[in-house]
Amino acid sequence: MINKLEETKKFLFSKTTLKPEVAVILGSGLSDFSDQVSNQTVISYREIPHFKTTTAEGHHNQLIFGKIANKAVVLMKGRFHYYEGYSLEEVTFPIRVFKALGVKYLIVTNAAGAVNKSYHPGELMLIKDHLNLVGNNPLIGSNDDNFGPRFLDLSIAYDEELRTLVKSKAKNLPIKLNEGVYAWWSGPSYETPAEIKMIRTLGGDAVGMSTVPEVIVARHSGIKVIGISGLTNMASGILNKPLNHQEVIEVASTMKVGFGKLIKAVIEAL
């Protein structure tokens, strides 16, 4: 892992001299936020040593360096998913790279189904905690203490001070912002109505197919995390209609203005 990280870091710094403080992972349909980045250096995942590529619709394969509100940033315009057949080490490798680049803050975003019946498609949810329902963990295996502790405390996976900041910025804009628990489901099949009922019973407010492994590795690396879900649909069984990914992309695109304003305001205040 150390050799891989050094090789990737060396390659990236051959393409840019920017040392990012903030990393942003853009979820399904939220890629337009990359337009906010000035002085862009765009690098294809296919060029980057040890990076994988994603085939998911709504995800591009670009790592973007630049500035937002005079802050040095790096954006993942598209992420790798566990359901694509990648190991969790491969899925979370970019997070290890971010740490090697000097990133201090990770803003992780996703498109999610609303489990909480008081939520509505088109709204945002600030993640305050998560449920790992996949039965796997990216830290399984040997642990290198140089990366992080063997037994990671996740009492506060999503930084409380940063969550207060996000809520303050949303209120000022103003943007409707729910706050709740995100449940990670492996996918690629959507959940059944019975599974959604289970998730709601367990305390989940939204469900999606990403984010949790990235957050675990970010916290293992000492990176502070903000998580925001774009609620693109009501989860299975709530409405009498089938689920499809095209609807996810379309609804996510309607959120891009408010989403972009909020993320930009948060980065500016970090």
C-alpha positions as CSV (number, residue, x, y, z in Angstrom):
1,M,0.0,0.0,0.0
2,I,2.8,2.4,0.9
3,N,4.5,1.8,-2.5
4,K,1.2,2.3,-4.3
5,L,0.5,5.5,-2.5
6,E,3.9,6.9,-3.2
7,E,3.6,6.0,-6.9
8,T,0.2,7.6,-7.2
9,K,1.3,10.7,-5.2
10,K,4.3,11.2,-7.4
11,F,2.2,10.9,-10.6
12,L,-0.4,13.4,-9.4
13,F,2.2,16.0,-8.3
14,S,3.8,15.7,-11.7
15,K,0.5,17.0,-13.1
16,T,-0.2,19.7,-10.5
17,T,1.7,21.7,-7.8
18,L,-1.6,22.3,-5.9
19,K,-1.7,20.8,-2.4
20,P,-5.4,20.4,-1.6
21,E,-6.9,20.9,1.9
22,V,-10.4,19.8,0.9
23,A,-11.5,16.7,-1.0
24,V,-15.1,16.3,-2.4
25,I,-16.6,13.1,-3.7
26,L,-19.5,13.8,-6.1
27,G,-22.3,11.3,-6.1
28,S,-24.7,10.3,-8.9
29,G,-26.1,13.3,-10.8
30,L,-24.1,15.8,-8.8
31,S,-21.1,16.1,-11.0
32,D,-22.0,19.7,-12.2
33,F,-20.5,21.0,-9.0
34,S,-17.1,20.6,-10.6
35,D,-18.0,23.7,-12.7
36,Q,-17.3,25.7,-9.5
37,V,-13.6,24.8,-9.6
38,S,-11.3,27.5,-11.0
39,N,-7.8,26.9,-12.5
40,Q,-8.7,23.3,-13.1
41,T,-6.3,20.4,-13.7
42,V,-8.3,17.5,-14.9
43,I,-6.8,14.0,-14.8
44,S,-8.6,10.9,-16.1
45,Y,-8.8,8.0,-13.6
46,R,-7.4,5.8,-16.4
47,E,-4.1,7.7,-16.3
48,I,-3.7,7.5,-12.5
49,P,-1.6,4.6,-11.1
50,H,-3.8,2.1,-9.1
51,F,-7.0,4.0,-9.6
52,K,-10.0,2.1,-10.9
53,T,-12.7,3.3,-13.2
54,T,-16.5,3.5,-12.7
55,T,-19.2,2.3,-15.1
56,A,-22.1,3.8,-13.1
57,E,-24.3,6.2,-15.0
58,G,-23.9,9.8,-13.7
59,H,-20.3,9.2,-12.6
60,H,-17.4,10.5,-14.6
61,N,-13.9,9.2,-14.3
62,Q,-12.0,12.4,-13.5
63,L,-9.9,13.7,-10.7
64,I,-10.0,17.5,-10.7
65,F,-7.6,19.8,-8.9
66,G,-8.2,23.6,-8.5
67,K,-9.6,26.2,-6.2
68,I,-13.0,27.0,-4.8
69,A,-13.4,30.2,-2.7
70,N,-9.6,30.5,-2.8
71,K,-9.3,27.0,-1.1
72,A,-7.2,24.4,-2.8
73,V,-9.4,21.4,-3.5
74,V,-9.5,18.0,-5.2
75,L,-12.7,16.5,-6.6
76,M,-13.6,13.0,-7.5
77,K,-16.1,13.4,-10.4
78,G,-17.4,9.9,-9.9
79,R,-16.6,7.1,-7.4
80,F,-15.9,3.4,-7.5
81,H,-18.6,1.2,-6.0
82,Y,-18.5,-2.1,-4.1
83,Y,-21.3,-3.4,-6.4
84,E,-19.0,-3.0,-9.4
85,G,-16.9,-5.9,-8.2
86,Y,-14.1,-3.9,-6.6
87,S,-12.6,-4.8,-3.2
88,L,-13.2,-2.3,-0.4
89,E,-9.4,-1.6,-0.5
90,E,-9.8,-0.5,-4.2
91,V,-13.0,1.5,-3.4
92,T,-11.3,3.4,-0.7
93,F,-7.8,3.8,-2.3
94,P,-8.6,7.4,-3.3
95,I,-9.1,8.3,0.4
96,R,-5.6,7.0,1.2
97,V,-4.3,9.1,-1.7
98,F,-6.1,12.2,-0.3
99,K,-4.4,11.8,3.0
100,A,-1.0,11.4,1.3
101,L,-1.7,14.6,-0.6
102,G,-2.4,16.5,2.7
103,V,-6.2,16.7,2.6
104,K,-7.7,17.6,6.0
105,Y,-11.4,17.7,5.2
106,L,-13.6,15.3,3.1
107,I,-17.0,16.3,1.8
108,V,-18.6,13.1,0.7
109,T,-21.9,13.2,-1.2
110,N,-24.3,10.7,-2.7
111,A,-27.7,10.2,-4.2
112,A,-29.9,8.3,-1.8
113,G,-33.4,7.0,-1.4
114,A,-35.5,8.5,1.4
115,V,-36.5,6.0,4.0
116,N,-37.9,8.6,6.4
117,K,-41.5,9.3,5.2
118,S,-41.3,13.0,6.2
119,Y,-38.5,13.5,3.6
120,H,-39.2,14.4,0.0
121,P,-37.3,13.9,-3.3
122,G,-35.2,16.9,-4.2
123,E,-34.3,17.6,-0.6
124,L,-30.8,17.3,1.0
125,M,-29.9,15.3,4.1
126,L,-26.9,16.0,6.3
127,I,-25.5,12.7,7.5
128,K,-25.1,12.5,11.3
129,D,-24.4,8.8,11.5
130,H,-24.5,5.7,9.4
131,L,-25.6,2.0,9.4
132,N,-23.2,-0.5,7.8
133,L,-25.6,-3.1,6.5
134,V,-23.2,-4.8,4.1
135,G,-21.4,-6.9,6.6
136,N,-18.0,-5.9,5.4
137,N,-15.5,-3.3,6.5
138,P,-12.6,-1.7,4.6
139,L,-10.3,-2.0,7.6
140,I,-10.5,-5.8,7.7
141,G,-7.0,-7.3,7.3
142,S,-3.6,-6.4,8.6
143,N,-3.3,-2.9,10.0
144,D,-0.5,-0.4,9.5
145,D,-0.3,1.9,12.5
146,N,1.2,4.6,10.2
147,F,-2.2,4.8,8.5
148,G,-4.4,4.7,11.6
149,P,-5.4,2.6,14.7
150,R,-6.3,-1.1,14.7
151,F,-9.6,-0.4,16.4
152,L,-11.1,2.8,15.1
153,D,-13.6,4.7,17.3
154,L,-16.6,5.8,15.2
155,S,-18.5,7.4,18.0
156,I,-18.5,10.6,16.0
157,A,-17.8,9.6,12.4
158,Y,-19.3,12.9,11.0
159,D,-17.6,15.8,12.7
160,E,-20.0,17.7,15.0
161,E,-18.5,21.1,14.6
162,L,-18.6,20.7,10.8
163,R,-22.2,19.6,10.9
164,T,-23.0,22.7,12.9
165,L,-21.3,24.8,10.2
166,V,-23.2,23.1,7.4
167,K,-26.6,23.7,9.1
168,S,-25.7,27.3,9.7
169,K,-24.8,27.8,6.0
170,A,-28.0,26.0,4.9
171,K,-30.1,28.2,7.1
172,N,-28.5,31.4,5.7
173,L,-28.9,30.5,2.1
174,P,-31.8,29.3,2.8
175,I,-31.9,25.6,1.8
176,K,-34.0,22.9,3.3
177,L,-31.6,20.5,5.0
178,N,-32.7,17.4,6.8
179,E,-30.4,15.6,9.2
180,G,-30.4,11.9,9.6
181,V,-28.8,8.4,9.4
182,Y,-27.5,7.0,6.2
183,A,-27.8,3.2,5.6
184,W,-25.3,1.5,3.3
185,W,-26.7,-1.2,1.1
186,S,-24.4,-3.0,-1.3
187,G,-26.6,-2.9,-4.4
188,P,-26.8,-3.0,-7.3
189,S,-30.4,-4.2,-6.8
190,Y,-32.6,-1.7,-5.0
191,E,-33.9,-2.7,-1.6
192,T,-37.2,-4.6,-1.2
193,P,-40.1,-3.0,0.7
194,A,-39.4,-5.4,3.6
195,E,-35.7,-4.4,3.7
196,I,-36.7,-0.7,3.7
197,K,-39.1,-1.4,6.6
198,M,-36.2,-3.1,8.4
199,I,-33.9,-0.1,7.8
200,R,-36.5,2.3,9.1
201,T,-36.9,0.2,12.2
202,L,-33.2,0.2,12.7
203,G,-33.2,4.0,12.6
204,G,-32.1,4.7,9.0
205,D,-33.5,7.8,7.3
206,A,-31.9,7.3,3.9
207,V,-30.3,4.4,2.0
208,G,-27.7,4.2,-0.7
209,M,-24.9,2.1,-2.2
210,S,-21.7,4.1,-1.3
211,T,-20.1,6.5,1.2
212,V,-19.8,4.4,4.4
213,P,-16.5,2.6,3.4
214,E,-15.0,6.0,2.3
215,V,-16.0,7.6,5.6
216,I,-14.5,4.8,7.6
217,V,-11.1,5.1,5.8
218,A,-11.2,8.8,6.0
219,R,-11.6,8.7,9.8
220,H,-9.0,6.0,10.0
221,S,-6.7,8.4,8.3
222,G,-7.5,11.3,10.6
223,I,-9.5,13.3,7.9
224,K,-12.6,15.2,9.2
225,V,-15.8,14.3,7.3
226,I,-18.9,16.0,6.2
227,G,-21.6,13.8,4.5
228,I,-24.5,15.1,2.4
229,S,-27.1,13.0,0.6
230,G,-29.2,14.2,-2.2
231,L,-32.6,12.5,-1.7
232,T,-33.6,11.5,-5.2
233,N,-36.5,9.2,-4.6
234,M,-38.7,7.6,-1.9
235,A,-37.3,4.2,-1.0
236,S,-38.9,1.0,-2.2
237,G,-42.5,0.3,-1.0
238,I,-43.3,3.9,0.2
239,L,-44.8,4.9,-3.2
240,N,-46.7,2.6,-5.5
241,K,-44.1,2.9,-8.3
242,P,-41.0,1.1,-9.5
243,L,-37.5,2.5,-8.9
244,N,-35.0,3.3,-11.7
245,H,-31.6,4.9,-11.9
246,Q,-32.7,7.4,-14.6
247,E,-35.1,9.0,-12.2
248,V,-32.2,9.2,-9.6
249,I,-30.1,11.1,-12.2
250,E,-32.9,13.4,-13.2
251,V,-34.0,14.4,-9.7
252,A,-30.3,14.9,-8.7
253,S,-29.9,17.3,-11.5
254,T,-32.7,19.5,-10.1
255,M,-30.8,19.8,-6.8
256,K,-27.6,21.0,-8.4
257,V,-28.1,24.8,-7.8
258,G,-28.9,24.6,-4.1
259,F,-26.4,21.8,-3.6
260,G,-23.6,23.8,-5.3
261,K,-24.3,26.9,-3.2
262,L,-24.2,25.0,0.0
263,I,-21.0,23.1,-0.7
264,K,-19.3,26.2,-1.9
265,A,-20.3,28.2,1.2
266,V,-19.1,25.4,3.4
267,I,-15.7,25.1,1.7
268,E,-15.3,28.9,1.9
269,A,-15.9,28.7,5.7
270,L,-13.6,25.8,6.5
